[in-house]
Amino acid sequence: IMEDGKLKAYIMTRVKNSMTLNDFFLRKRYIQVNDILEATFKVSLVLRELHDNDIICQDLSFDNILINSDGEISFVDMDGCSHERFYSPYVSGLLNHYVTKYCKKESIVPNRKTDKLSLMLAFFQVIFLKEIQEVKEKEYKSLSSNVSTLENLYSYRNLIINKRIDSIFVPYLDEFINLSDDYVIDRNKQVSVKTKIMSI
């Protein structure tokens, strides 16, 4: 709820016939890459709108974004956002792990860039079923040969795993997504017995 251009409160509502993007994309054996791309494209457009209204999501993850049977996207847990003088202590688990554990930094300053990075990390995880810093070059190249969106993001993948994200501009994902990508991923071929993270 905005009043005089300032954020005063959030309205929380139950979104019917919806599930989180993680639940939607991690519990199927076969997944159309195009479904992931379309959903992520919509999420990126919503993120742009939030940023245009000076709202920083902070806790941006695919556990906090719902999709319904019509493919409509809804952001939830918005009380974790920051706006003007209201600051939230939350950041996404993926972002926190990347910054503090992988990059060995002590703190995170939430801003538009960290939101876009959170979305990129969530996108990579739902594609590969693990954090992008754990995805080997051969594995990335193998899938990107069939998914041009991943080829488009290859340089950002390298910057992320080389811990150089502080020095670059992080884009909105909709700039790189090719909605014509049409490929089916077999999750059984992605998941080892040791690291299995979903039920099929």
SERO-4910 file (N, C-alpha, C, O; in steps of 0.05 Angstrom, whole numbers):
BEGIN
 pado doro    nc1    nc2    nc3   cac1   cac2   cac3    cc1    cc2    cc3    oc1    oc2    oc3
  Ile    A     17    -24      0      0      0      0     18     25      0     34     28     18
  Met    A     14     42    -20     30     66    -22     14     90    -14    -10     92    -21
  Glu    A     26    108      1     13    133      9     32    156      6     54    156     18
  Asp    A     25    176    -10     43    199    -15     70    189    -26     91    200    -18
  Gly    A     69    169    -43     93    159    -55    111    142    -36    134    137    -43
  Lys    A    100    135    -13    116    120      6    102     93     13     78     92     14
  Leu    A    118     73     17    108     47     24     99     47     53    114     53     71
  Lys    A     73     40     57     62     40     84     56     12     94     60      7    118
  Ala    A     48     -6     77     41    -33     86     40    -52     63     39    -43     40
  Tyr    A     40    -77     69     37    -98     48     10   -112     52      0   -115     75
  Ile    A     -2   -120     30    -27   -137     32    -19   -165     25     -7   -171      4
  Met    A    -25   -184     42    -19   -212     38    -45   -226     32    -65   -223     45
  Thr    A    -45   -243     11    -69   -257      3    -61   -286     -5    -38   -291    -12
  Arg    A    -80   -303     -4    -76   -331    -12    -80   -333    -42   -100   -326    -53
  Val    A    -59   -343    -56    -60   -346    -85    -69   -375    -91    -55   -394    -85
  Lys    A    -93   -378   -102   -105   -404   -107    -91   -419   -130    -81   -407   -149
  Asn    A    -91   -445   -128    -81   -463   -149    -53   -456   -157    -46   -456   -181
  Ser    A    -36   -449   -137     -9   -441   -143     11   -458   -127      4   -470   -107
  Met    A     35   -459   -137     57   -471   -122     82   -455   -128     83   -440   -147
  Thr    A    103   -459   -111    127   -444   -115    141   -453   -141    136   -476   -150
  Leu    A    157   -436   -152    171   -443   -177    190   -467   -172    193   -484   -189
  Asn    A    202   -467   -148    219   -490   -142    204   -516   -142    212   -536   -153
  Asp    A    180   -516   -128    164   -541   -128    155   -548   -156    155   -572   -164
  Phe    A    148   -528   -172    138   -533   -199    159   -545   -217    153   -562   -233
  Phe    A    184   -536   -214    205   -544   -233    224   -565   -223    239   -577   -238
  Leu    A    223   -571   -197    242   -590   -186    230   -618   -181    244   -636   -173
  Arg    A    204   -620   -184    191   -646   -177    181   -662   -201    166   -681   -199
  Lys    A    191   -654   -225    183   -669   -249    209   -682   -260    231   -672   -259
  Arg    A    205   -706   -271    228   -719   -284    235   -705   -310    259   -699   -314
  Tyr    A    215   -699   -326    221   -686   -352    210   -657   -350    187   -653   -342
  Ile    A    227   -638   -357    219   -610   -356    226   -596   -382    248   -598   -392
  Gln    A    206   -581   -392    211   -565   -415    226   -540   -407    217   -524   -391
  Val    A    250   -536   -419    266   -512   -413    250   -487   -419    252   -467   -404
  Asn    A    233   -488   -440    218   -464   -446    199   -456   -424    194   -432   -420
  Asp    A    188   -475   -409    171   -468   -386    187   -452   -365    177   -433   -353
  Ile    A    211   -461   -360    228   -447   -341    235   -419   -351    234   -399   -336
  Leu    A    241   -417   -376    248   -391   -388    225   -371   -388    228   -348   -381
  Glu    A    201   -381   -395    177   -364   -395    171   -353   -367    166   -329   -363
  Ala    A    173   -371   -347    167   -362   -320    189   -342   -310    182   -322   -298
  Thr    A    214   -348   -316    236   -330   -307    234   -303   -321    240   -283   -309
  Phe    A    226   -304   -347    222   -279   -362    201   -261   -348    206   -237   -345
  Lys    A    179   -273   -340    158   -258   -326    168   -248   -299    162   -225   -292
  Val    A    183   -264   -285    194   -256   -259    212   -231   -263    211   -212   -247
  Ser    A    228   -232   -284    247   -210   -289    232   -184   -295    240   -163   -286
  Leu    A    210   -186   -309    194   -162   -315    181   -150   -290    180   -126   -286
  Val    A    172   -168   -272    161   -159   -247    183   -146   -230    178   -125   -217
  Leu    A    206   -158   -230    229   -146   -215    236   -118   -225    241   -100   -209
  Arg    A    235   -114   -251    240    -88   -262    219    -68   -251    227    -45   -243
  Glu    A    194    -76   -251    173    -58   -241    177    -51   -211    173    -28   -203
  Leu    A    185    -71   -196    190    -66   -167    213    -46   -164    211    -27   -148
  His    A    234    -50   -179    257    -32   -178    250     -4   -187    260     16   -176
  Asp    A    232     -2   -207    223     24   -217    208     39   -195    206     64   -195
  Asn    A    198     24   -175    184     36   -153    201     36   -127    191     38   -105
  Asp    A    227     34   -131    247     35   -110    243     14    -88    248     19    -65
  Ile    A    234     -9    -96    230    -32    -78    252    -53    -84    255    -62   -107
  Ile    A    267    -60    -63    288    -80    -66    277   -106    -53    270   -106    -30
  Cys    A    276   -127    -69    264   -152    -59    280   -165    -36    268   -173    -16
  Gln    A    306   -166    -40    325   -178    -20    322   -208    -18    340   -223    -26
  Asp    A    299   -218     -8    295   -247     -5    283   -259    -30    261   -271    -29
  Leu    A    296   -255    -53    285   -263    -79    295   -291    -85    319   -296    -90
  Ser    A    276   -310    -84    283   -337    -90    258   -350   -103    236   -339   -102
  Phe    A    262   -373   -115    240   -387   -128    222   -401   -107    202   -413   -115
  Asp    A    230   -399    -82    212   -408    -60    192   -386    -53    172   -391    -39
  Asn    A    197   -362    -61    180   -339    -55    166   -328    -79    155   -306    -79
  Ile    A    165   -344   -100    151   -336   -124    132   -359   -132    141   -382   -135
  Leu    A    107   -353   -136     87   -374   -142     80   -373   -172     81   -352   -185
  Ile    A     71   -396   -182     61   -398   -209     35   -414   -208     33   -434   -193
  Asn    A     14   -404   -222    -11   -419   -221    -15   -435   -247      2   -435   -264
  Ser    A    -38   -447   -249    -43   -465   -272    -45   -450   -298    -42   -463   -320
  Asp    A    -48   -424   -298    -49   -408   -322    -21   -395   -328    -19   -380   -347
  Gly    A     -1   -402   -312     26   -391   -317     30   -364   -306     50   -351   -312
  Glu    A     11   -354   -289     13   -327   -277     32   -328   -254     33   -347   -238
  Ile    A     48   -307   -251     69   -305   -231     60   -287   -208     49   -265   -213
  Ser    A     65   -295   -183     59   -278   -160     83   -279   -141     94   -300   -134
  Phe    A     91   -256   -132    112   -254   -111     99   -255    -84     78   -243    -79
  Val    A    111   -271    -65    101   -272    -38    123   -266    -18    146   -262    -26
  Asp    A    116   -265      8    135   -257     29    148   -230     23    172   -227     26
  Met    A    132   -212     14    142   -185      7    150   -169     31    162   -147     28
  Asp    A    144   -179     55    152   -164     79    182   -166     83    193   -153    101
  Gly    A    196   -181     66    225   -182     67    238   -161     49    263   -161     46
  Cys    A    222   -143     37    233   -122     20    242    -97     35    235    -93     58
  Ser    A    258    -81     21    266    -55     31    254    -33     13    253    -37    -11
  His    A    247    -11     25    236     12      9    241     37     25    232     40     47
  Glu    A    256     56     12    263     81     25    275     77     53    296     65     55
  Arg    A    261     86     74    273     84    100    267     58    114    276     53    137
  Phe    A    252     40    101    246     14    113    266     -6    103    268    -11     79
  Tyr    A    281    -18    122    302    -37    114    295    -64    126    288    -66    150
  Ser    A    298    -85    110    293   -112    119    320   -126    124    339   -121    110
  Pro    A    321   -145    143    346   -159    149    349   -184    131    369   -198    133
  Tyr    A    330   -190    113    330   -215     98    345   -213     72    344   -192     58
  Val    A    358   -235     64    368   -239     37    363   -268     30    359   -285     48
  Ser    A    363   -274      5    358   -302     -3    381   -320      6    404   -312      8
  Gly    A    374   -346     11    394   -365     20    415   -369     -1    439   -372      6
  Leu    A    408   -370    -27    427   -374    -48    447   -350    -49    471   -355    -52
  Leu    A    437   -326    -47    454   -303    -47    472   -302    -23    496   -297    -26
  Asn    A    461   -308      0    477   -308     24    500   -329     22    523   -324     30
  His    A    493   -353     12    514   -374     10    535   -366    -10    559   -370     -6
  Tyr    A    526   -354    -32    546   -346    -53    565   -325    -42    589   -326    -46
  Val    A    554   -304    -29    570   -282    -20    588   -289      4    612   -283      4
  Thr    A    576   -301     24    590   -305     49    607   -331     49    629   -331     61
  Lys    A    597   -352     37    612   -377     37    631   -380     13    654   -388     16
  Tyr    A    621   -374    -11    637   -378    -35    656   -355    -39    680   -359    -45
  Cys    A    646   -330    -37    663   -307    -42    678   -297    -16    695   -280    -18
  Lys    A    670   -309      7    683   -303     32    681   -273     40    699   -262     51
  Lys    A    658   -261     34    653   -233     42    637   -234     68    620   -252     72
  Glu    A    641   -214     85    628   -214    111    599   -204    110    583   -211    128
  Ser    A    592   -187     91    566   -175     92    555   -171     63    570   -172     44
  Ile    A    529   -167     62    515   -162     37    500   -135     39    486   -131     58
  Val    A    504   -118     20    489    -93     19    467    -96     -2    473    -94    -26
  Pro    A    442   -101      6    421   -106    -14    416    -82    -32    414    -59    -22
  Asn    A    413    -87    -58    407    -66    -77    396    -79   -102    391   -103   -103
  Arg    A    392    -63   -123    382    -74   -148    400    -96   -159    391   -116   -169
  Lys    A    426    -91   -157    445   -111   -167    443   -137   -153    444   -158   -166
  Thr    A    441   -137   -127    439   -163   -112    412   -177   -118    411   -201   -118
  Asp    A    391   -162   -123    366   -174   -131    369   -188   -158    360   -211   -161
  Lys    A    382   -175   -177    386   -187   -203    404   -212   -202    400   -231   -216
  Leu    A    424   -210   -184    442   -233   -180    427   -256   -167    431   -279   -174
  Ser    A    409   -250   -148    393   -271   -135    376   -285   -155    374   -310   -155
  Leu    A    364   -270   -174    348   -283   -195    365   -300   -213    356   -322   -220
  Met    A    388   -291   -220    406   -306   -237    414   -332   -223    415   -353   -236
  Leu    A    421   -331   -197    429   -354   -182    406   -374   -180    410   -398   -183
  Ala    A    381   -364   -176    358   -381   -174    352   -395   -201    345   -418   -202
  Phe    A    355   -380   -222    351   -391   -249    371   -413   -255    363   -435   -264
  Phe    A    396   -408   -250    416   -429   -254    411   -454   -238    414   -477   -247
  Gln    A    403   -450   -213    398   -473   -195    375   -490   -206    376   -515   -205
  Val    A    354   -478   -215    331   -493   -224    337   -507   -251    324   -527   -258
  Ile    A    356   -496   -266    364   -509   -291    382   -533   -285    378   -555   -296
  Phe    A    403   -529   -267    423   -550   -263    419   -566   -238    433   -586   -234
  Leu    A    400   -558   -221    394   -572   -196    417   -570   -175    419   -585   -157
  Lys    A    434   -550   -179    455   -544   -159    464   -515   -164    458   -503   -185
  Glu    A    479   -504   -145    488   -477   -147    508   -475   -170    523   -493   -176
  Ile    A    507   -452   -184    522   -449   -209    552   -452   -204    567   -461   -222
  Gln    A    562   -445   -180    591   -448   -174    599   -478   -172    623   -484   -171
  Glu    A    579   -496   -171    585   -524   -171    583   -537   -198    588   -561   -201
  Val    A    574   -522   -218    570   -533   -245    596   -531   -260    607   -509   -264
  Lys    A    605   -554   -269    631   -555   -284    627   -544   -312    605   -543   -323
  Glu    A    650   -535   -324    650   -524   -351    637   -543   -371    621   -534   -387
  Lys    A    645   -568   -370    635   -587   -389    605   -591   -387    590   -593   -407
  Glu    A    595   -591   -362    566   -594   -358    551   -570   -368    530   -573   -381
  Tyr    A    561   -546   -363    549   -521   -372    548   -521   -403    528   -515   -415
  Lys    A    571   -527   -415    573   -526   -444    555   -546   -457    543   -541   -479
  Ser    A    552   -570   -445    535   -591   -456    506   -581   -458    493   -586   -479
  Leu    A    496   -569   -437    468   -560   -437    465   -534   -454    445   -531   -468
  Ser    A    485   -517   -453    483   -492   -468    483   -497   -498    474   -480   -514
  Ser    A    494   -520   -507    494   -526   -536    465   -531   -546    460   -530   -570
  Asn    A    447   -536   -527    419   -541   -534    401   -518   -525    378   -516   -534
  Val    A    411   -500   -508    395   -478   -496    410   -452   -501    429   -447   -486
  Ser    A    402   -437   -520    417   -413   -528    417   -392   -505    436   -376   -503
  Thr    A    397   -392   -488    396   -374   -465    421   -378   -448    433   -359   -438
  Leu    A    428   -403   -443    452   -409   -427    477   -399   -441    496   -390   -428
  Glu    A    478   -402   -467    501   -392   -483    502   -361   -480    524   -350   -477
  Asn    A    479   -348   -481    479   -319   -477    489   -311   -450    501   -289   -447
  Leu    A    485   -328   -430    493   -321   -402    521   -332   -395    529   -330   -372
  Tyr    A    535   -343   -414    560   -357   -408    580   -338   -395    594   -346   -376
  Ser    A    583   -314   -405    603   -296   -393    596   -289   -364    614   -285   -348
  Tyr    A    570   -287   -358    562   -281   -331    566   -305   -313    574   -302   -289
  Arg    A    562   -329   -324    569   -353   -309    598   -353   -301    605   -359   -278
  Asn    A    616   -345   -319    645   -345   -313    651   -324   -292    667   -329   -274
  Leu    A    639   -301   -294    644   -280   -274    634   -288   -246    647   -282   -227
  Ile    A    612   -302   -245    601   -311   -219    620   -331   -207    627   -329   -183
  Ile    A    629   -351   -222    645   -372   -210    674   -362   -204    688   -374   -188
  Asn    A    682   -341   -218    709   -329   -213    707   -307   -192    727   -292   -188
  Lys    A    684   -304   -180    680   -285   -158    685   -256   -166    696   -240   -150
  Arg    A    678   -249   -191    683   -222   -201    658   -206   -205    657   -187   -219
  Ile    A    636   -215   -192    611   -203   -196    610   -174   -186    594   -158   -196
  Asp    A    626   -167   -167    627   -139   -156    635   -119   -177    627    -96   -176
  Ser    A    651   -128   -196    663   -109   -215    647   -105   -241    655    -91   -259
  Ile    A    624   -119   -243    609   -118   -268    580   -108   -264    570   -107   -242
  Phe    A    568   -101   -286    540    -94   -287    524   -120   -289    530   -136   -307
  Val    A    505   -125   -271    488   -149   -273    462   -142   -287    448   -123   -280
  Pro    A    456   -156   -308    432   -149   -324    407   -162   -313    407   -179   -296
  Tyr    A    384   -152   -323    359   -166   -318    358   -190   -337    366   -188   -360
  Leu    A    348   -212   -327    350   -237   -343    333   -235   -369    340   -249   -388
  Asp    A    312   -219   -369    295   -219   -393    311   -209   -418    302   -213   -440
  Glu    A    333   -195   -413    350   -186   -435    364   -209   -450    372   -205   -473
  Phe    A    367   -231   -436    383   -253   -448    366   -278   -454    376   -297   -467
  Ile    A    342   -279   -444    326   -303   -448    315   -305   -477    304   -286   -487
  Asn    A    319   -328   -489    308   -334   -515    284   -352   -512    287   -376   -506
  Leu    A    260   -341   -515    236   -356   -511    231   -376   -533    211   -392   -531
  Ser    A    248   -377   -553    246   -398   -573    261   -423   -566    258   -443   -580
  Asp    A    277   -422   -545    291   -446   -536    271   -469   -530    251   -465   -516
  Asp    A    275   -491   -542    256   -514   -539    273   -539   -534    283   -551   -553
  Tyr    A    275   -547   -509    292   -570   -502    280   -583   -477    270   -570   -460
  Val    A    281   -610   -476    270   -624   -453    294   -635   -437    311   -649   -447
  Ile    A    294   -629   -411    314   -639   -393    303   -664   -378    281   -664   -368
  Asp    A    319   -685   -378    313   -709   -363    328   -706   -336    352   -708   -335
  Arg    A    312   -702   -315    325   -697   -288    340   -721   -279    360   -718   -264
  Asn    A    332   -745   -287    347   -769   -278    376   -769   -287    393   -779   -273
  Lys    A    381   -756   -310    408   -755   -320    425   -733   -306    449   -732   -308
  Gln    A    411   -715   -292    425   -693   -279    433   -699   -250    452   -689   -240
  Val    A    417   -717   -237    420   -720   -209    434   -746   -202    426   -768   -211
  Ser    A    456   -745   -187    470   -768   -177    456   -779   -153    440   -765   -140
  Val    A    462   -804   -145    450   -816   -121    458   -800    -97    442   -796    -78
  Lys    A    483   -791    -96    494   -777    -73    481   -750    -68    476   -742    -46
  Thr    A    476   -736    -90    468   -708    -88    438   -704    -95    430   -681   -100
  Lys    A    423   -725    -96    395   -723   -104    379   -703    -86    380   -706    -62
  Ile    A    366   -683    -98    352   -663    -82    323   -661    -88    309   -643    -79
  Met    A    313   -679   -104    284   -678   -110    273   -706   -111    288   -725   -114
  Ser    A    247   -708   -110    234   -734   -112    220   -735   -140    208   -715   -149
  Ile    A    223   -757   -153    212   -760   -180    190   -781   -180    178   -787   -200
***
